[in-house]
Amino acid sequence: MIGINVYLALIAIATLLAMYRFLVGPTTPDRLVAVDIMTTITTGLMVLFALYYGRMIYISVALVYAVLAFGGVIAFARYLEGGL
Amino acid sequence: MNVLSATGEALVLIGTFFYFLSALGLIRMPDVYNRMQTSTKSATLGSLGVIIGTGLWAVGMGHSVAWIVQTVVVATFILLTNPISAHALIRGAYRSGIPLWNGSVVDKYGEHLKAKAEAAENEKNEGDGE
């Protein structure tokens, strides 16, 4: 159970790298790609938190978050195409 | 530490490593298309590893079997929807006019759009001739 801290630290580093691209990225699609990656990483992080706290209900939270993130990214893609 | 929790922990380690690689590709690659290519693929694989590994690890630690069922549901959803959102996003990026990197040589979608526009133009000209 100690090893889970190492995994959480690796995920934190990955999120910080994606955050760098979100802040620096020269065009709008660059930032949206960074947001997409961050939502995917956050879904995995929520499932890890469910194990960390020992509560199965947090996995359902991760599922709902994945659904909402999918809808949000699709809406942003429509906006980029000029259809929204 | 039994076999299930050891397998789950190894899967979680592999998954977080792929998360790290995807974020690294997001920084390293030269334009938005290459960034999307590297980061989406490895982030999807990393999600599968982390989520299913967490389910196996929890069952190995003595939690109920429902953990593995719920984690497989979440992993299947990620596996189905992540490529769709990435594809829609990169199509929007192409349509909004982001140029390709200098070193990119293949542009199948641009060729397809050009061929479609030419076909529509020819059809219109024939219609005018009649």
Backbone of each chain as ProteinMPNN parsed JSONL, in Angstrom:
{"seq_chain_A": "MIGINVYLALIAIATLLAMYRFLVGPTTPDRLVAVDIMTTITTGLMVLFALYYGRMIYISVALVYAVLAFGGVIAFARYLEGGL", "coords_chain_A": {"N_chain_A": [[0.828, -1.213, 0.0], [2.16, 1.113, 0.31], [3.294, 1.727, -2.077], [1.406, 3.066, -3.576], [1.599, 5.768, -3.206], [3.801, 6.464, -4.733], [2.785, 6.061, -7.307], [0.767, 7.947, -7.357], [2.36, 10.225, -7.264], [3.706, 10.053, -9.725], [1.527, 10.433, -11.452], [0.886, 13.022, -10.74], [3.131, 14.41, -11.691], [2.809, 13.957, -14.45], [0.409, 15.341, -14.878], [1.258, 17.93, -14.33], [3.053, 18.351, -16.46], [1.244, 18.273, -18.623], [-0.21, 20.5, -17.927], [1.656, 22.473, -18.372], [1.739, 22.48, -21.192], [-0.849, 23.308, -21.589], [-0.779, 25.944, -20.643], [1.199, 27.15, -22.225], [0.9, 26.394, -24.893], [0.753, 27.21, -28.336], [-1.549, 27.467, -30.053], [-5.207, 27.294, -30.098], [-6.259, 24.544, -30.433], [-4.037, 23.135, -29.368], [-4.184, 23.675, -26.608], [-6.636, 22.462, -26.107], [-6.107, 19.795, -26.626], [-4.38, 19.321, -24.498], [-6.205, 19.631, -22.392], [-7.878, 17.457, -22.893], [-6.148, 15.291, -22.417], [-5.639, 15.764, -19.733], [-8.169, 15.316, -18.57], [-8.46, 12.585, -19.096], [-6.359, 11.545, -17.561], [-7.234, 12.343, -15.061], [-9.489, 10.759, -14.685], [-8.355, 8.181, -14.319], [-6.976, 8.815, -11.992], [-9.046, 9.253, -10.153], [-10.073, 6.67, -9.901], [-7.881, 5.455, -8.713], [-7.899, 6.856, -6.293], [-10.226, 5.827, -5.206], [-9.355, 3.29, -4.458], [-7.418, 4.09, -2.644], [-8.816, 5.28, -0.526], [-10.487, 3.191, 0.001], [-13.186, 3.027, -0.818], [-15.852, 2.023, -2.744], [-17.704, 3.535, -4.059], [-16.53, 5.729, -5.186], [-15.612, 4.985, -7.653], [-17.816, 5.088, -9.281], [-18.13, 7.818, -9.371], [-15.918, 8.431, -10.94], [-16.73, 7.265, -13.334], [-18.948, 8.853, -14.074], [-17.619, 11.262, -14.354], [-16.011, 10.665, -16.55], [-17.925, 10.389, -18.579], [-18.982, 13.031, -18.664], [-16.703, 14.468, -19.372], [-16.173, 13.454, -21.896], [-18.422, 14.394, -23.329], [-17.926, 17.146, -23.093], [-15.499, 17.482, -24.5], [-16.293, 16.75, -27.062], [-18.097, 18.809, -27.572], [-16.333, 21.0, -27.617], [-14.869, 20.298, -29.87], [-16.775, 20.547, -31.871], [-17.125, 23.28, -31.703], [-14.633, 24.163, -32.627], [-14.777, 23.398, -35.291], [-16.568, 25.209, -36.158], [-19.262, 24.835, -35.962], [-20.863, 25.398, -33.83]], "CA_chain_A": [[0.0, 0.0, 0.0], [3.031, 2.293, 0.277], [3.609, 2.029, -3.463], [0.397, 3.898, -4.225], [2.061, 7.159, -3.181], [4.686, 6.647, -5.886], [1.955, 6.179, -8.511], [0.11, 9.262, -7.318], [3.362, 11.237, -7.601], [3.918, 9.994, -11.177], [0.365, 11.056, -12.091], [0.988, 14.467, -10.511], [4.12, 14.942, -12.634], [2.203, 13.957, -15.789], [-0.565, 16.432, -14.942], [1.985, 19.2, -14.413], [3.558, 18.493, -17.823], [0.106, 18.636, -19.468], [-0.573, 21.872, -17.561], [2.607, 23.347, -19.077], [1.279, 22.626, -22.572], [-2.089, 24.09, -21.56], [-0.49, 27.359, -20.442], [2.127, 27.69, -23.222], [0.497, 25.983, -26.23], [0.56, 28.409, -29.166], [-2.868, 27.595, -30.667], [-6.314, 26.786, -29.286], [-6.298, 23.083, -30.362], [-3.014, 22.631, -28.45], [-4.714, 23.72, -25.244], [-7.73, 21.499, -25.97], [-5.478, 18.477, -26.497], [-3.898, 19.222, -23.118], [-7.37, 19.42, -21.516], [-8.331, 16.091, -23.115], [-5.244, 14.397, -21.699], [-5.81, 15.946, -18.287], [-9.384, 14.639, -18.112], [-8.221, 11.146, -19.088], [-5.518, 11.236, -16.409], [-8.016, 12.531, -13.84], [-10.348, 9.587, -14.501], [-7.538, 7.156, -13.675], [-6.651, 9.265, -10.636], [-10.202, 9.037, -9.283], [-10.151, 5.239, -9.597], [-6.835, 5.185, -7.716], [-8.363, 7.391, -5.009], [-11.2, 4.874, -4.659], [-8.597, 2.258, -3.749], [-6.674, 4.717, -1.557], [-9.727, 5.453, 0.6], [-11.231, 1.972, 0.238], [-14.623, 3.207, -1.021], [-16.153, 1.643, -4.116], [-18.604, 4.517, -4.677], [-15.74, 6.723, -5.931], [-15.457, 4.536, -9.046], [-18.974, 5.634, -9.995], [-17.805, 9.224, -9.626], [-15.0, 8.441, -12.08], [-17.498, 6.954, -14.545], [-19.718, 10.044, -14.433], [-16.666, 12.266, -14.823], [-15.581, 10.292, -17.901], [-19.025, 10.718, -19.494], [-19.086, 14.479, -18.833], [-15.521, 14.947, -20.092], [-16.376, 13.098, -23.307], [-19.343, 15.361, -23.912], [-17.3, 18.451, -23.167], [-14.505, 17.52, -25.574], [-17.027, 16.75, -28.33], [-18.63, 20.164, -27.77], [-15.219, 21.862, -28.023], [-14.492, 19.965, -31.241], [-17.77, 21.183, -32.732], [-16.837, 24.717, -31.697], [-13.475, 24.403, -33.493], [-15.207, 23.28, -36.681], [-17.415, 26.335, -36.493], [-20.646, 24.392, -36.035], [-21.572, 25.645, -32.574]], "C_chain_A": [[0.855, 1.252, 0.0], [3.259, 2.721, -1.167], [2.626, 2.964, -4.116], [0.79, 5.365, -4.201], [2.968, 7.456, -4.362], [3.86, 6.857, -7.152], [1.238, 7.517, -8.546], [1.097, 10.365, -7.675], [3.626, 11.248, -9.104], [2.761, 10.676, -11.917], [0.41, 12.561, -11.908], [1.984, 15.088, -11.479], [3.531, 15.024, -14.039], [1.206, 15.092, -15.928], [0.126, 17.784, -15.035], [2.536, 19.42, -15.82], [2.435, 18.894, -18.776], [-0.324, 20.072, -19.191], [0.371, 22.865, -18.228], [2.152, 23.568, -20.509], [0.013, 23.461, -22.625], [-1.789, 25.58, -21.434], [0.295, 27.946, -21.607], [1.578, 27.557, -24.633], [0.129, 27.114, -27.165], [-0.841, 28.56, -29.747], [-3.941, 27.018, -29.751], [-6.395, 25.258, -29.281], [-5.214, 22.476, -29.48], [-3.538, 22.587, -27.023], [-5.821, 22.68, -25.064], [-7.195, 20.075, -25.877], [-4.98, 18.278, -25.072], [-5.056, 18.969, -22.161], [-7.87, 17.98, -21.646], [-7.465, 15.102, -22.337], [-5.43, 14.536, -20.198], [-7.078, 15.266, -17.786], [-9.192, 13.127, -18.091], [-7.407, 10.739, -17.857], [-6.327, 11.352, -15.122], [-8.965, 11.363, -13.591], [-9.579, 8.448, -13.823], [-7.202, 7.509, -12.24], [-7.803, 9.031, -9.677], [-10.344, 7.571, -8.926], [-9.076, 4.857, -8.579], [-7.233, 5.7, -6.336], [-9.396, 6.474, -4.37], [-10.477, 3.76, -3.907], [-7.91, 2.84, -2.522], [-7.558, 4.869, -0.325], [-10.574, 4.215, 0.869], [-12.733, 2.099, 0.047], [-14.95, 2.976, -2.488], [-17.0, 2.7, -4.814], [-17.825, 5.535, -5.493], [-15.517, 6.294, -7.378], [-16.634, 5.037, -9.883], [-18.768, 7.105, -10.31], [-16.894, 9.33, -10.838], [-15.745, 8.175, -13.379], [-18.286, 8.171, -15.021], [-18.797, 11.134, -14.964], [-16.21, 11.956, -16.24], [-16.66, 10.648, -18.918], [-19.068, 12.22, -19.753], [-17.892, 15.029, -19.601], [-15.634, 14.635, -21.578], [-17.302, 14.089, -23.993], [-18.722, 16.733, -24.076], [-16.302, 18.546, -24.308], [-15.186, 17.509, -26.932], [-17.593, 18.141, -28.619], [-17.532, 21.118, -28.217], [-14.807, 21.579, -29.463], [-15.483, 20.585, -32.232], [-17.528, 22.684, -32.818], [-15.658, 25.032, -32.616], [-13.866, 24.32, -34.959], [-16.075, 24.445, -37.11], [-18.884, 25.98, -36.532], [-21.448, 24.705, -34.793], [-21.802, 27.136, -32.391]], "O_chain_A": [[0.354, 2.342, -0.276], [3.401, 3.909, -1.46], [2.958, 3.603, -5.114], [0.372, 6.133, -5.068], [2.927, 8.548, -4.93], [4.179, 7.717, -7.974], [1.109, 8.146, -9.597], [0.719, 11.343, -8.32], [3.757, 12.316, -9.701], [2.98, 11.404, -12.885], [0.021, 13.307, -12.807], [1.732, 16.16, -12.03], [3.717, 16.019, -14.74], [1.15, 15.742, -16.971], [-0.35, 18.682, -15.728], [2.498, 20.54, -16.329], [2.63, 19.75, -19.639], [-0.751, 20.783, -20.101], [-0.04, 23.961, -18.608], [2.167, 24.696, -21.001], [-0.197, 24.227, -23.566], [-2.471, 26.399, -22.051], [0.095, 29.109, -21.957], [1.744, 28.447, -25.467], [-0.738, 27.92, -26.825], [-1.296, 29.691, -29.923], [-3.641, 26.346, -28.764], [-6.587, 24.689, -28.206], [-5.428, 21.414, -28.895], [-3.364, 21.595, -26.316], [-5.937, 22.079, -23.996], [-7.742, 19.244, -25.152], [-5.136, 17.199, -24.5], [-4.922, 18.186, -21.22], [-8.24, 17.353, -20.653], [-7.977, 14.194, -21.682], [-5.384, 13.545, -19.469], [-7.078, 14.696, -16.694], [-9.69, 12.45, -17.192], [-7.704, 9.742, -17.198], [-6.14, 10.562, -14.197], [-9.226, 11.005, -12.442], [-10.073, 7.828, -12.881], [-7.145, 6.638, -11.372], [-7.589, 8.656, -8.524], [-10.692, 7.239, -7.792], [-9.319, 4.041, -7.69], [-6.942, 5.062, -5.325], [-9.449, 6.347, -3.147], [-10.928, 3.332, -2.844], [-7.82, 2.184, -1.484], [-7.111, 4.617, 0.794], [-11.306, 4.178, 1.857], [-13.493, 1.362, 0.675], [-14.403, 3.64, -3.369], [-17.013, 2.757, -6.043], [-18.384, 6.15, -6.401], [-15.26, 7.135, -8.239], [-16.467, 5.372, -11.056], [-19.171, 7.588, -11.368], [-17.071, 10.216, -11.674], [-15.44, 8.778, -14.408], [-18.298, 8.488, -16.21], [-19.144, 11.846, -15.907], [-16.038, 12.867, -17.049], [-16.352, 11.153, -19.998], [-19.175, 12.653, -20.9], [-18.043, 15.956, -20.397], [-15.243, 15.443, -22.421], [-17.016, 14.568, -25.09], [-18.957, 17.412, -25.076], [-16.25, 19.557, -25.009], [-14.727, 18.175, -27.861], [-17.576, 18.601, -29.761], [-17.756, 21.954, -29.093], [-14.441, 22.496, -30.199], [-15.093, 21.08, -33.289], [-17.703, 23.289, -33.876], [-15.67, 26.049, -33.31], [-13.354, 25.078, -35.784], [-16.295, 24.647, -38.304], [-19.684, 26.74, -37.079], [-22.613, 24.314, -34.704], [-22.386, 27.553, -31.391]]}, "seq_chain_B": "MNVLSATGEALVLIGTFFYFLSALGLIRMPDVYNRMQTSTKSATLGSLGVIIGTGLWAVGMGHSVAWIVQTVVVATFILLTNPISAHALIRGAYRSGIPLWNGSVVDKYGEHLKAKAEAAENEKNEGDGE", "coords_chain_B": {"N_chain_B": [[0.653, -10.167, 0.507], [-0.569, -11.277, -2.301], [-1.013, -13.11, -5.438], [-2.897, -11.736, -7.008], [-2.929, -9.044, -6.077], [-0.278, -8.372, -6.565], [-0.135, -8.562, -9.375], [-2.022, -6.576, -10.046], [-0.757, -4.303, -8.984], [1.513, -4.156, -10.553], [0.32, -3.649, -13.04], [-0.797, -1.133, -12.516], [1.525, 0.342, -12.148], [2.672, 0.194, -14.723], [0.656, 1.543, -16.135], [0.693, 4.162, -15.001], [3.228, 4.887, -15.804], [2.838, 5.011, -18.556], [1.036, 7.136, -18.616], [2.802, 9.172, -17.843], [4.528, 9.1, -20.05], [2.777, 9.946, -22.069], [2.214, 12.581, -21.35], [4.757, 13.581, -21.62], [5.161, 13.302, -24.388], [3.318, 15.178, -25.165], [4.649, 17.513, -24.581], [6.984, 17.292, -26.062], [6.557, 16.962, -28.839], [6.301, 18.403, -32.188], [4.004, 19.698, -33.532], [0.375, 20.204, -33.416], [-0.915, 17.943, -34.378], [0.919, 15.807, -34.216], [1.254, 15.857, -31.47], [-1.299, 15.145, -30.556], [-1.422, 12.56, -31.597], [0.655, 11.088, -30.188], [-0.024, 11.53, -27.473], [-2.728, 10.787, -27.078], [-2.939, 8.041, -27.74], [-1.13, 6.77, -25.896], [-2.193, 7.637, -23.492], [-4.694, 6.41, -23.451], [-3.966, 3.69, -23.318], [-2.587, 3.769, -20.889], [-4.704, 4.425, -19.165], [-6.262, 2.084, -19.301], [-4.482, 0.28, -18.081], [-4.143, 1.407, -15.473], [-6.8, 1.467, -14.451], [-7.952, -1.155, -14.664], [-5.924, -2.49, -13.318], [-6.189, -1.354, -10.771], [-8.645, -2.469, -9.997], [-7.996, -5.244, -9.869], [-6.048, -5.145, -7.885], [-7.512, -4.232, -5.681], [-9.286, -6.375, -5.291], [-7.425, -8.317, -4.65], [-6.565, -7.287, -2.225], [-8.617, -7.927, -0.545], [-11.088, -6.715, -0.828], [-14.514, -6.584, -2.14], [-15.741, -8.563, -4.982], [-17.093, -6.952, -6.671], [-15.629, -4.72, -7.233], [-13.893, -5.297, -9.379], [-15.716, -5.628, -11.418], [-16.894, -3.064, -11.673], [-14.621, -1.525, -12.315], [-13.905, -2.649, -14.763], [-16.079, -1.844, -16.293], [-15.71, 0.973, -16.334], [-13.228, 1.057, -17.659], [-13.844, -0.043, -20.16], [-15.577, 1.911, -21.121], [-13.828, 4.11, -21.326], [-12.073, 3.101, -23.239], [-13.741, 2.974, -25.459], [-14.651, 5.629, -25.89], [-12.503, 7.429, -25.886], [-10.823, 7.422, -28.288], [-12.782, 8.413, -30.052], [-13.339, 11.035, -29.165], [-10.822, 12.154, -29.493], [-10.478, 11.967, -32.246], [-12.563, 13.606, -33.197], [-11.734, 16.035, -32.154], [-9.259, 16.488, -33.448], [-10.051, 16.642, -36.043], [-11.598, 18.928, -35.972], [-9.51, 20.692, -35.433], [-8.045, 20.543, -37.815], [-9.922, 21.542, -39.625], [-10.184, 24.118, -38.683], [-7.942, 25.274, -39.649], [-5.249, 24.95, -38.822], [-1.853, 24.802, -39.644], [0.161, 22.096, -41.051], [3.113, 20.526, -39.643], [6.485, 21.282, -40.809], [7.953, 18.975, -41.46], [6.053, 17.019, -41.964], [4.723, 14.738, -44.311], [2.584, 13.288, -45.362], [-0.792, 13.824, -46.118], [-3.62, 12.828, -45.958], [-6.283, 13.506, -45.407], [-6.49, 16.124, -46.308], [-6.059, 15.708, -49.063], [-8.339, 14.206, -49.605], [-10.38, 16.076, -49.07], [-9.789, 17.931, -51.065], [-10.185, 16.439, -53.42], [-12.899, 15.955, -53.175], [-13.941, 18.533, -53.367], [-13.178, 19.178, -56.004], [-14.676, 17.295, -57.436], [-17.271, 18.171, -56.885], [-17.148, 20.638, -58.123], [-16.794, 19.918, -60.851], [-19.225, 18.633, -61.328], [-20.987, 20.738, -61.072], [-20.198, 22.365, -63.225], [-20.861, 20.721, -65.405], [-23.618, 20.661, -65.089], [-24.211, 23.354, -65.653], [-23.505, 23.419, -68.374], [-25.42, 21.876, -69.633]], "CA_chain_B": [[0.823, -9.843, -0.918], [-0.807, -12.468, -3.115], [-0.766, -12.958, -6.878], [-3.789, -10.725, -7.589], [-2.503, -7.676, -5.783], [0.997, -8.115, -7.244], [-0.444, -8.284, -10.777], [-2.668, -5.272, -10.128], [0.191, -3.225, -8.731], [2.37, -4.04, -11.745], [-0.467, -2.973, -14.078], [-0.916, 0.289, -12.171], [2.829, 0.96, -12.414], [2.794, 0.361, -16.181], [-0.291, 2.573, -16.557], [1.167, 5.507, -14.643], [4.378, 5.173, -16.662], [2.338, 5.456, -19.858], [0.538, 8.498, -18.406], [3.954, 10.069, -17.876], [5.014, 9.174, -21.433], [1.857, 10.734, -22.887], [2.431, 13.996, -21.041], [6.058, 13.932, -22.19], [4.947, 13.503, -25.815], [2.584, 16.441, -25.316], [5.619, 18.615, -24.548], [8.123, 17.085, -26.932], [6.252, 16.888, -30.267], [6.387, 19.75, -32.791], [2.754, 20.397, -33.845], [-0.778, 19.706, -32.667], [-1.3, 16.608, -34.849], [1.826, 14.839, -33.589], [0.971, 15.823, -30.03], [-2.51, 14.353, -30.361], [-1.094, 11.17, -31.898], [1.39, 10.417, -29.113], [-0.599, 11.601, -26.136], [-3.994, 10.07, -26.932], [-2.72, 6.587, -27.722], [-0.526, 6.254, -24.673], [-3.064, 7.896, -22.35], [-5.726, 5.369, -23.427], [-3.35, 2.471, -22.796], [-2.315, 3.973, -19.47], [-5.959, 4.341, -18.422], [-6.627, 0.676, -19.16], [-3.616, -0.328, -17.073], [-4.414, 1.908, -14.121], [-8.146, 1.185, -13.949], [-8.106, -2.597, -14.432], [-4.97, -2.849, -12.269], [-6.758, -1.004, -9.474], [-9.651, -3.469, -9.641], [-7.327, -6.477, -9.443], [-5.346, -4.874, -6.635], [-8.5, -4.165, -4.606], [-9.765, -7.735, -4.99], [-6.337, -8.998, -3.956], [-6.444, -6.794, -0.85], [-9.701, -8.425, 0.275], [-12.376, -6.08, -1.078], [-15.448, -7.491, -2.816], [-15.478, -8.779, -6.4], [-17.755, -5.896, -7.437], [-14.614, -3.75, -7.671], [-13.36, -5.613, -10.7], [-16.791, -5.389, -12.381], [-17.022, -1.624, -11.92], [-13.449, -0.995, -13.017], [-13.958, -3.071, -16.173], [-17.05, -0.968, -16.963], [-15.072, 2.272, -16.595], [-12.164, 0.879, -18.643], [-14.465, -0.218, -21.471], [-16.08, 3.203, -21.564], [-12.67, 4.92, -21.763], [-11.535, 2.518, -24.477], [-14.63, 3.272, -26.583], [-14.909, 7.045, -26.154], [-11.312, 8.277, -25.996], [-10.47, 7.655, -29.69], [-13.799, 9.224, -30.729], [-13.154, 12.45, -28.836], [-9.568, 12.612, -30.091], [-10.697, 12.11, -33.679], [-13.378, 14.799, -33.421], [-10.938, 17.214, -31.816], [-8.221, 16.751, -34.43], [-10.759, 17.055, -37.255], [-11.883, 20.333, -35.773], [-8.261, 21.45, -35.553], [-7.707, 20.641, -39.244], [-10.877, 22.423, -40.299], [-9.986, 25.51, -38.279], [-6.868, 25.847, -40.434], [-3.907, 24.852, -38.25], [-0.981, 24.192, -40.653], [0.969, 20.948, -40.656], [4.535, 20.775, -39.391], [7.263, 21.243, -42.049], [8.436, 17.631, -41.766], [4.98, 16.082, -42.282], [4.659, 14.563, -45.764], [1.325, 12.661, -45.777], [-1.965, 14.588, -45.714], [-4.708, 12.119, -46.637], [-7.562, 14.191, -45.243], [-6.471, 17.262, -47.222], [-6.274, 15.194, -50.418], [-9.748, 13.812, -49.709], [-11.199, 17.282, -49.166], [-9.544, 18.554, -52.37], [-10.848, 15.622, -54.433], [-14.344, 16.154, -53.062], [-14.257, 19.864, -53.903], [-13.064, 19.114, -57.464], [-15.82, 16.547, -57.964], [-18.443, 19.05, -56.821], [-16.965, 21.681, -59.152], [-17.06, 19.323, -62.163], [-20.662, 18.382, -61.447], [-21.65, 22.03, -61.253], [-19.925, 22.819, -64.587], [-21.673, 19.916, -66.322], [-24.996, 21.118, -64.96], [-24.33, 24.617, -66.374], [-23.387, 23.165, -69.798], [-26.679, 21.391, -70.161]], "C_chain_B": [[0.62, -11.101, -1.737], [-0.659, -12.137, -4.588], [-1.614, -11.826, -7.466], [-3.299, -9.313, -7.313], [-1.163, -7.362, -6.429], [0.764, -7.79, -8.716], [-1.07, -6.896, -10.938], [-1.689, -4.142, -9.931], [1.121, -3.033, -9.925], [1.628, -3.328, -12.865], [-0.595, -1.48, -13.796], [0.4, 1.002, -12.434], [3.013, 1.213, -13.911], [1.889, 1.49, -16.667], [0.174, 3.968, -16.216], [2.393, 5.878, -15.463], [3.91, 5.641, -18.035], [1.68, 6.835, -19.767], [1.686, 9.497, -18.528], [4.471, 10.222, -19.303], [4.09, 10.032, -22.289], [2.037, 12.218, -22.612], [3.764, 14.463, -21.601], [5.941, 14.169, -23.691], [4.209, 14.792, -26.091], [3.554, 17.613, -25.319], [6.586, 18.511, -25.704], [7.789, 17.306, -28.411], [6.057, 18.272, -30.887], [5.057, 20.427, -33.105], [1.575, 19.641, -33.255], [-1.152, 18.29, -33.105], [-0.404, 15.533, -34.24], [1.568, 14.723, -32.101], [-0.246, 14.956, -29.752], [-2.226, 12.875, -30.561], [-0.434, 10.484, -30.703], [0.58, 10.392, -27.83], [-1.878, 10.792, -26.033], [-3.794, 8.565, -26.855], [-2.196, 6.112, -26.378], [-1.394, 6.557, -23.456], [-4.185, 6.869, -22.282], [-5.166, 4.063, -22.856], [-3.067, 2.588, -21.301], [-3.575, 3.895, -18.631], [-6.386, 2.9, -18.229], [-5.795, 0.018, -18.07], [-3.973, 0.093, -15.666], [-5.752, 1.401, -13.611], [-8.322, -0.309, -13.682], [-7.133, -3.067, -13.353], [-5.492, -2.507, -10.888], [-7.813, -2.008, -9.03], [-9.022, -4.759, -9.143], [-6.665, -6.298, -8.078], [-6.327, -4.865, -5.461], [-9.029, -5.552, -4.25], [-8.687, -8.518, -4.241], [-6.176, -8.55, -2.521], [-7.614, -7.212, 0.021], [-11.008, -7.684, 0.125], [-13.248, -7.024, -1.898], [-15.145, -7.557, -4.302], [-16.134, -7.693, -7.255], [-16.769, -4.838, -7.913], [-14.175, -4.039, -9.092], [-14.424, -5.38, -11.767], [-16.882, -3.905, -12.711], [-15.825, -1.073, -12.654], [-13.436, -1.428, -14.475], [-14.962, -2.227, -16.947], [-16.408, 0.371, -17.309], [-14.014, 2.137, -17.687], [-12.739, 0.699, -20.048], [-14.986, 1.104, -22.009], [-14.942, 4.076, -22.074], [-12.163, 4.415, -23.099], [-12.415, 2.863, -25.67], [-14.673, 4.76, -26.907], [-13.658, 7.872, -26.37], [-10.877, 8.472, -27.445], [-11.486, 8.521, -30.421], [-13.567, 10.7, -30.445], [-11.869, 12.983, -29.453], [-9.734, 12.856, -31.581], [-11.499, 13.366, -33.982], [-12.563, 16.057, -33.184], [-9.929, 17.527, -32.91], [-8.839, 17.131, -35.769], [-11.142, 18.524, -37.164], [-10.653, 21.2, -35.914], [-7.884, 21.613, -37.013], [-8.635, 21.62, -39.95], [-10.702, 23.874, -39.903], [-8.703, 26.081, -38.862], [-5.501, 25.845, -39.793], [-2.992, 24.2, -39.292], [-0.223, 22.99, -40.111], [2.4, 21.373, -40.384], [5.302, 20.623, -40.703], [7.65, 19.823, -42.44], [7.342, 16.644, -42.105], [4.824, 15.988, -43.799], [3.315, 14.002, -46.219], [0.165, 13.479, -45.238], [-3.188, 13.992, -46.413], [-6.021, 12.882, -46.554], [-7.635, 15.417, -46.159], [-6.702, 16.829, -48.663], [-7.735, 14.818, -50.626], [-10.643, 15.038, -49.877], [-11.044, 17.922, -50.538], [-10.264, 17.79, -53.481], [-12.357, 15.835, -54.397], [-14.753, 17.506, -53.633], [-14.181, 19.865, -55.419], [-14.249, 18.389, -58.091], [-17.073, 17.418, -57.96], [-18.364, 20.127, -57.89], [-17.301, 21.139, -60.542], [-18.557, 19.115, -62.372], [-21.425, 19.675, -61.729], [-21.454, 22.532, -62.693], [-20.761, 22.053, -65.604], [-23.127, 20.367, -66.283], [-25.223, 22.434, -65.696], [-24.324, 24.401, -67.886], [-24.703, 22.679, -70.385], [-27.701, 22.513, -70.086]], "O_chain_B": [[1.537, -11.912, -1.86], [-0.238, -11.04, -4.953], [-1.143, -11.055, -8.302], [-3.258, -8.479, -8.218], [-0.917, -6.217, -6.808], [1.374, -6.868, -9.256], [-0.706, -6.138, -11.837], [-1.765, -3.127, -10.624], [1.476, -1.908, -10.274], [2.209, -2.5, -13.567], [-0.514, -0.659, -14.71], [0.403, 2.144, -12.894], [3.449, 2.288, -14.323], [2.291, 2.298, -17.505], [0.069, 4.875, -17.043], [2.587, 7.049, -15.79], [4.499, 6.551, -18.619], [1.748, 7.618, -20.715], [1.576, 10.517, -19.208], [4.813, 11.325, -19.728], [4.565, 10.772, -23.15], [2.017, 13.028, -23.54], [3.893, 15.616, -22.013], [6.533, 15.108, -24.223], [4.431, 15.434, -27.117], [3.307, 18.612, -25.995], [6.976, 19.528, -26.276], [8.636, 17.785, -29.165], [5.687, 19.215, -30.187], [4.968, 21.646, -32.961], [1.743, 18.572, -32.667], [-1.654, 17.511, -32.295], [-0.883, 14.487, -33.804], [1.649, 13.636, -31.53], [-0.239, 14.136, -28.834], [-2.713, 12.032, -29.808], [-0.892, 9.433, -30.253], [0.498, 9.358, -27.166], [-2.111, 10.16, -25.003], [-4.394, 7.89, -26.019], [-2.734, 5.176, -25.786], [-1.345, 5.813, -22.476], [-4.598, 6.483, -21.188], [-5.799, 3.414, -22.023], [-3.275, 1.642, -20.542], [-3.549, 3.37, -17.518], [-6.82, 2.516, -17.143], [-6.325, -0.713, -17.233], [-4.094, -0.741, -14.769], [-5.848, 0.952, -12.469], [-8.783, -0.698, -12.61], [-7.47, -3.945, -12.558], [-5.278, -3.258, -9.936], [-7.887, -2.364, -7.854], [-9.445, -5.312, -8.128], [-6.716, -7.188, -7.228], [-6.039, -5.403, -4.393], [-9.201, -5.879, -3.076], [-8.984, -9.282, -3.322], [-5.71, -9.317, -1.679], [-7.628, -6.898, 1.211], [-11.959, -7.967, 0.854], [-12.816, -8.104, -2.301], [-14.398, -6.734, -4.832], [-15.782, -7.523, -8.422], [-17.038, -4.133, -8.886], [-14.093, -3.13, -9.919], [-14.103, -4.984, -12.888], [-16.941, -3.526, -13.881], [-15.984, -0.23, -13.537], [-13.004, -0.666, -15.339], [-14.741, -1.921, -18.119], [-16.538, 0.855, -18.433], [-13.908, 3.007, -18.552], [-12.189, 1.223, -21.017], [-14.858, 1.394, -23.198], [-15.061, 4.708, -23.123], [-11.856, 5.205, -23.992], [-11.908, 3.031, -26.779], [-14.726, 5.128, -28.081], [-13.738, 8.934, -26.987], [-10.578, 9.605, -27.822], [-11.116, 9.284, -31.314], [-13.593, 11.525, -31.358], [-11.822, 14.133, -29.888], [-9.204, 13.826, -32.123], [-11.169, 14.109, -34.907], [-12.685, 17.032, -33.925], [-9.75, 18.689, -33.272], [-8.226, 17.86, -36.55], [-11.032, 19.271, -38.136], [-10.723, 22.308, -36.446], [-7.45, 22.69, -37.424], [-8.195, 22.426, -40.77], [-11.026, 24.773, -40.679], [-8.383, 27.243, -38.613], [-4.654, 26.656, -40.168], [-3.328, 23.124, -39.788], [0.011, 22.864, -38.909], [2.848, 22.43, -40.829], [4.847, 19.927, -41.611], [7.675, 19.497, -43.626], [7.649, 15.52, -42.503], [4.794, 17.004, -44.493], [2.932, 14.219, -47.369], [0.126, 13.8, -44.05], [-3.724, 14.584, -47.35], [-6.789, 12.906, -47.516], [-8.689, 15.722, -46.717], [-7.438, 17.481, -49.404], [-8.306, 15.076, -51.685], [-11.547, 15.049, -50.711], [-12.018, 18.4, -51.119], [-10.871, 18.389, -54.368], [-13.015, 15.89, -55.436], [-15.781, 17.62, -54.301], [-15.021, 20.482, -56.073], [-14.765, 18.798, -59.131], [-17.846, 17.404, -58.917], [-19.374, 20.491, -58.494], [-17.995, 21.794, -61.32], [-19.09, 19.384, -63.448], [-22.373, 19.701, -62.514], [-22.384, 23.05, -63.312], [-21.304, 22.637, -66.542], [-23.789, 20.444, -67.318], [-26.279, 22.636, -66.296], [-25.036, 25.094, -68.613], [-25.056, 23.034, -71.51], [-28.851, 22.328, -70.483]]}, "name": "protein", "num_of_chains": 2, "seq": "MIGINVYLALIAIATLLAMYRFLVGPTTPDRLVAVDIMTTITTGLMVLFALYYGRMIYISVALVYAVLAFGGVIAFARYLEGGLMNVLSATGEALVLIGTFFYFLSALGLIRMPDVYNRMQTSTKSATLGSLGVIIGTGLWAVGMGHSVAWIVQTVVVATFILLTNPISAHALIRGAYRSGIPLWNGSVVDKYGEHLKAKAEAAENEKNEGDGE"}
